[in-house]
Amino acid sequence: MSNNKLAICIGLIRKLPIRKLEQNINAITNLIYDEDELLNTFLQKIDAPLQVCSDDIKGDFIISEYNRDGDSYR
């Protein structure tokens, strides 16, 4: 993995508008999708606001990588 690529991705996120943070993260991850180590490191380094999901069965819960199981959240 190139530290230069990681620095570029993080620098790009810092310069793009915060109100479109989720869209920007998705766009950058689509660009680096093939580089697993870079993708994982990038996702660990960025700070994204917490997302809360409401479910009739489970109630309200925070969507995060820690409670993710495949494509769904526990």
Buried (B, 14 or more C-beta within 10 A) or exposed (E): BEEEBBEEBBEEBEEBEEEEBEEBBEEBBEBBEEBEEBBEBBBEEBEEEEEEEEEEEEEEBEEEEEEEEEEEBE
